[in-house]
Amino acid sequence: MSDDKDAGAPGDNDGDDLSAPPLKPFSRKGSHAPKPPTSSGIQPDAHRRPPEIPAAARRLDRARSIDGGSDQKRLIVGRDISLTGEITSCDRLVVEGQVEVTLPSARLIEVSPTGVFKGNADVEEADISGRFEGELIARGRLVVRAGGRVQGTIRYGRIVIEQGGEISGDMQTLDDD
């Protein structure tokens, strides 16, 4: 049989138990504040910071909005990638690395600040922030961004050169046939 003192009965008051102070009665009915819930480590969505998006991703998002978000026939040559040859059936080419290619027909070419394009391209629109060397035909619009360099034989419908952009070589507008 067990002794009540050894079991630690609630009425036991031998002075050895100092784990909690005695309870105080409330002074008025309803004057106590409920205890806030303990954090489970899960934060509500409203307090989360939005993810940081690198500049390259923002450029891709801008270009996606131009082409309607379509992922079909898109080729991205990433940084530290080298590609040589001919690219066919490509609507949109994004160059972040180095390419030495012929691009006979595309809708859009984008050369990022880290990108280098050497060769020939026949496109509707060109957006150059890096280097382009060779023959470029931009039937619609050619944009040379600040820091972009275009060199070679260039034909374009319209051209925009930002301050700091460079263009050199044989340049001509396309006739509005």
N, C-alpha and C positions, 0 to 999 in steps of 0.2 A: 504494500500500500504506500502511496506517496503522501508526503506531508505537504500541506497547503503553502507553507513558507518556501519550500524548495521549488514549487511550481511557479512561483512569482504571481500569485493571485492579485487581482486588481485592488483589493482593499489592503494590500500589504504595505506597510509604511515603516520599514526598518532602517531607512536612511541610506541604504546601499545603492538604490536606483536613482541616478541623477541624469537620465537620458532626456527627459522633457520636463519643462516647468509646469506647474499646475495651471489648469484652465481658468480663465477669468470669465465671469458671466458678462453678457452684453449689457450695456448701460440702458439702452432703449431698444425696443422691439424693432427689428429691421435696420439697425444702424451699422451692421457689419457689411464689409465689402467682400464679394466673392473673390477667391484666390484666382489669379490669372492662370490660364492653362499653360502647362509646361510645353516647351518647344520640342517638337518631334524631329527637328532637323529639316523639315520640308518647308520651303518658303513658298508663299503664294506667288503666282505668275506676275502680279502687279509690281512686286518689288525686285524682279530680276532685271539686270541690265541687258539691253539688246546686244547681240553679238557684234563684235567689231568685224567689218568687212574690209579686206585688203583692197588696195587701189586696183589691182588687176581684176578682181572680181567685179568691182563697180564698173570698170570699162566693159567687161563682158555683159553685165546687166544692161548697160546703155546700148550696146550693140544688139542684145536680144530684143530690146524694145523697138529697135529699128526694123529687125526682120520678123517681128511678130512672135518671138519666142520659139520659133521653129528650130528643132534640133536636127533636122534632116540635112544631109549633105554639108555638114560643117566639119572643118578640120582645124584643130588647134595644135600648132607645133610649139611645145612648151620650152621653157628656158633649158639651156644645156642640151638641146636636141638639135641634131643636124640632119637635114633631109635633102636628097638630091634626086632629080628625075623630072617626070611630068605628072602633073596633077590634073585629072579629068573628073568630070561629074562632081564638082565641088561648087556649091552656091556661095559659101563663106569660108575664107581662109584667114586665120588669126596666127600671126607669126610672132612668137616671143623668143624663139631661138634663132637658128640660122638655116636658111633654105637657099638652094641653088637649083631653081626649077623653071619649067615652062608651065604657065597657067593659061591655057587657051581660051577658057570661057568660065567666068564666075560672076556672081552678082556683087560681092563685096570682098575686098581685101583690107585687112587691118594689120599694120606692122607696129607693134608696141615699142616703147622706148628701148627695150633690150633686144629687139628683133632686127635681123639683117636679111633682106631679100635681094638675091642676085639672080637675074634672068629676065624672062619676058612674061608680062601679064596683060590680059585683055579682060577688063572688068567694067561693071556699071559704075561702081563707086570705089574710091580708094581713100583710106585714112592712114596717113603715114606719121608716126611719132618716132620711129627709129630710122634705119637706113634702107633706101631702095636704090639699087644700081642695075641699070639695064634699060629695057624697052617697056614703057608703061602706056597703055591706052585705057583711059578712064572716060568712058562714053558719057557718063553723067557728071559727077562731081569728084574732084581731086582735092583733098584737104591735107595740107602739110602743117602739122602741129609744131609748136615751139620745141626745138631740139630735134625735129625731123629733118632728114636730108634726102633729097631726091636728085639722082644724077643719071644722065643718059638721054635717050630719046623719049620725049614725053608728049603725048597727045591727050587732050582733055576737052570736055564739054564746058565745064565751069571750073574755076580754081579758087581756092581759099588758102592763103598763106598766113599763118599766125606769126606774130612778132617773134623772131628767133628761129623760124623755119628757114631752110635753105633749099634752093632749087637751082640746078645748073645743067647745061647741055642744050640739045636741040628741042625747043618747046614750040608747040603749035596748038591752036584751038581746032577742034573738029568742026566741020561745016554742019549746019542744021539742015541736013538733007531729009 
